Amino acid sequence: MMSNKEINKNQTPCPFCNSKLGLIYVQSHYQCLNCKQVTDPCCGGEICGDYLLEINKNSNNG
């Protein structure tokens, strides 16, 4: 069984250096083993603002 920090060799090549060496999971993101660039940031740019506003608005109406 693989732990969270083991190398993920089945990933696509690194988008920065094209290395197929693999990625490693480090503190909630994936990082290339070759160039050390973060390839998948922890939040990935998602926002929750509008979603939470809608939930709050709907819960206050009912």
Beta strands, then each sheet from edge to edge (+ up, - down):
strand 1: 7-8
strand 2: 23-26
strand 3: 29-32
strand 4: 38-40
sheet 1: 1+ 2- 3+ 4-
end
